[in-house]
Amino acid sequence: MTLKLIIAALYATALLSPLVLGSRAGDSSEFLQAGRPAQTARPVMFDAQGRRGPVLFDHKKHEAALNPDPAAPHKAPANLACVGCHHTVKAVTEARQFQKCSSCHGAEGDSRNPDDREGFDLNSREAFHRLCIGCHKASGVRASNERLTNVSFTRCSECHDRAASVTPIAEVEEPLPAPDESGMAALEPEAGTEAAGTITTPRDAPRGYAGPSRIPAPEQESSDAVTVTDRWRIGFPPDPRFEEGRWYNPYRQNVLKGDYPLFGQHNFLVVTAESDTFFNARRVPVPSDISSQRPDSSEFFGRGGQTFFRQNFLLSVELFHGDAAFKPVDYRFRFTPSFNINVLNTQENGIVNIDPRKGANRTDGYVGFQEAFGEARLGDTTRLLPFLSGRGGTDGSSPFFDSTFIRAGIQPLVSDFRGFIFNDFNLGVRLFGQHANNRYNFNAAYFYMLEKDTNSELNTRLNLGEFRDQSVFIANLYRQDTKWKGYTAQLSFHYNNDRPGLHFDENDFLVRPAPVGDVAPHSVKSSYFGWAGDGHIGRLNITHALYQVIGRDTRNPIAGRRTDINAQMAALELSVDRDWLRFKGSFFFASGDKDPFDDKARGFDTIFDLPEFAGGRFSFWNSQGIRLTQTGVGLVQPESLIPSLRSSKAEGQSNFVNPGLLLYNVALDAELTPKLKGIFNANYLHFHHPEPVEELLFQPGINRSIGLDYGLGFIYRPFLSENTILSAGFSSLIPGPGFKEIYSSSCLGAAGCGAKPRSLYSAFVRLKFTY
């Protein structure tokens, strides 16, 4: 600002200089007064708007003092001092000569910048140093105006004062002060130089979409300082190098994304909108019952072609109190409704609804709550748990902002690294926090589970009739850099208490209890003890998990009796990165039950799993639900690895009498471009013990082999961010002997009957957009 004032003042003086020179030519007596040059300082207005007062400016003095310091590195050319202030000597009286350096000189490297005689790029920084720094930074400059005590660090009010007299002030010849040790003149400010009036300084707007400030701005009381009460909305002068923020742009500072407070200094709003579009075409085994769409069909298995479309819209609104990213929030509230539309088209009756009159197609919609919770910071972890304080804190406070929080309401929780046991949004209370500079993280959560809507799998709307009488308790502890830097270890405990009940899903199928055996209501109480890890050991990336589950089932539907649960699960994934390729190998084991009718349940099952393992959605076995015909249960549930033989993952109960699984995986991830990632995945699967399936189907001697599952696809991020993601893939299951024996039929020689199962496939496209 000082530079602008001085240059503009010089320009105004230049406009008046012809009049001054003309008067001198007319009357030489005006040149002398007491044996020295006459006073030539004249009042000059700074700008046309009158925001600044007049300035007394001596044109000759500035020409003579433009290069006062012989050691100054940037000086105007000798005998051409006017170039220092006027940029050029051509038409110095034209207003366009008084421009900011950046008006003509861009940033360094800008192709529009002119070059000097030696070919050097005259960018805005260089132009300023060559032309303007002569007056503003060179040492030894002292003005004749007694109010102007230090040109090197001049305040606007020292020159421009509305209340000041415009009568010329006589020049006072003073010797220049001696240089100090740094070679700069030691100039002391003089007392009594405060401006008599108040200057209103224009306020620059913030760069982002800041919204209105609700903190009242006080009147400016000083000529030398501007009081800023809203510290988040400090503005910047206009500059073509910076882009302005817009409400629809989440990548610029935005009041809708928590960068500026909504009101006060500590209350922020975060709005997130998400669209998730999913389309799936597949072939899966389905029955052809007595109400088949083909009246003349005698085949036991029907046509398995299906198409499924799902559209989810989510709008998340969060209000939190704190200091944004500078320290943990004090409290927050988040509300996330989800709007779902789903369409399923099949080729057989009795699939979309138990009533065959409903046909083979279904269109449904639902609105549920994925999040609705409040959270509060209880304080420093070391204050709440004093035995953790150790050294480095004061009065038990954490020097690292390690905090403990409590959260209550519908909220998400993934209980381990890959979601093997519990991965859900549900109603609960959770205590969580960090310790030792975030090296330790802990969770303790209690969920009282809500029912799920069958077709959308969203939480049903909260009312007293929609609880499913199931309690889940989860506790875990993470430790970063355990033995190896970059490797995080976890210990966890899960407890599931699923009480007896009778429940039909939205399509009128019985799901609780499972419609097998004597269909008796029963409770399942199971405890999981787990050890897991994720990270890298040197170049080797590793993820692993090991779980032991114990408990009891008061009346397992397959065993037909009370059973004691004792089952195990293990998973391991190793990968190595080589340039843009990642080579992966995985193994998964879930124990099976060799004797389905004894009082021991040895087949492993989960609470509500959603694993990202062994291909995930690029695996047919992992992504598709495969039903066991004429039983009312599934061989495997959608987005699950375990052949649990349960009626429904979302609405049914855990079943620990199942065949178990062994899975061997190889995969390759290829970062083809920064935007495009290619994926190849292959699994070989077989049962651990197929006896539960044999007993359920009354079909002895089923082979253990399930088959070969392979998939390929891509993930594309067109804007190099997670805000827009397009993914697509194709997967197929080539049936093995065991799978063929389960899904083959014999019609005793009937025409067109007894066809063998064909390869199963799934092709999907998913587009996810997040604001």
Number of C-alpha atoms within 10 A of each C-alpha: 8 17 18 15 19 23 22 22 26 22 24 22 24 21 15 15 18 12 11 14 11 10 13 14 12 9 9 9 10 14 15 11 10 6 7 8 11 15 15 20 21 20 19 23 20 24 14 7 7 10 16 20 21 22 29 22 24 23 20 13 13 19 17 12 17 24 24 17 18 11 11 13 11 20 23 19 13 9 9 11 20 23 20 25 27 24 20 13 14 10 10 18 18 12 12 9 18 20 14 14 18 16 11 14 21 21 17 13 10 13 11 13 18 15 11 9 6 6 8 11 20 23 22 19 14 17 20 20 15 17 24 26 22 26 24 19 17 24 23 23 25 20 19 19 19 15 18 17 20 22 21 19 10 17 18 19 24 21 25 23 22 19 12 14 13 15 10 15 16 13 16 10 8 9 7 12 14 12 13 10 8 7 12 16 20 16 19 9 11 12 8 7 13 14 20 13 15 16 22 14 13 8 12 12 15 18 21 22 23 22 16 12 17 12 13 10 11 10 10 15 13 16 19 15 11 16 11 16 14 16 11 15 21 13 14 12 11 13 11 11 8 10 11 16 17 16 15 11 15 19 11 17 20 23 22 23 22 21 22 29 31 21 14 14 18 16 19 23 22 19 17 15 13 17 18 16 17 18 17 18 16 20 19 21 21 24 21 24 19 14 15 21 18 15 8 7 17 18 21 20 22 20 18 17 18 18 18 18 17 20 18 19 16 20 18 17 19 21 18 23 19 17 18 16 9 8 12 17 19 17 18 19 19 20 19 21 17 20 19 20 17 18 16 18 18 21 20 25 25 24 22 21 18 14 14 17 10 14 20 19 19 16 14 12 15 19 19 20 20 25 22 20 19 20 20 18 19 16 18 23 25 25 20 15 12 13 10 14 21 11 9 11 13 11 10 19 19 23 15 15 19 23 25 24 21 18 20 19 20 27 23 14 17 16 22 23 17 20 17 26 20 20 18 21 21 24 23 22 20 21 19 19 21 23 22 18 13 15 14 18 19 18 20 18 20 19 21 18 21 26 23 21 19 18 21 21 14 23 26 20 18 14 8 8 10 14 16 19 14 20 17 20 18 20 18 20 19 21 19 19 16 14 10 12 12 14 19 21 21 22 18 20 19 23 20 20 18 22 16 18 16 14 18 14 18 12 15 13 18 21 22 22 24 29 19 19 13 15 17 18 17 21 20 22 20 24 20 20 16 21 18 21 23 21 18 19 14 11 10 11 18 18 21 20 22 16 20 17 23 18 19 20 23 19 19 31 22 23 21 18 17 18 23 20 24 20 24 21 23 19 20 19 19 16 20 16 14 10 8 12 15 16 14 19 18 21 19 21 21 26 25 31 24 20 19 28 17 15 18 22 28 27 30 30 30 23 23 18 23 23 23 16 23 27 27 18 25 28 28 30 33 23 21 20 21 18 21 21 19 15 16 17 23 19 19 24 25 19 20 24 30 29 25 28 30 29 28 23 23 20 23 19 26 26 25 34 33 32 30 30 25 24 21 16 20 20 20 17 20 18 16 12 11 12 14 16 18 18 18 20 22 24 24 19 22 22 26 21 23 25 24 24 23 17 15 18 14 9 12 14 11 18 19 20 20 24 19 19 26 24 24 22 20 20 18 20 17 14 11 12 10 14 14 17 19 17 18 19 21 22 25 22 25 18 20 18 14 18 20 19 19 18 19 15 16 12 13 8 8 10 10 10 16 17 14 13 18 16 12 19 22 25 20 20 17 17 17 16 15 15 16
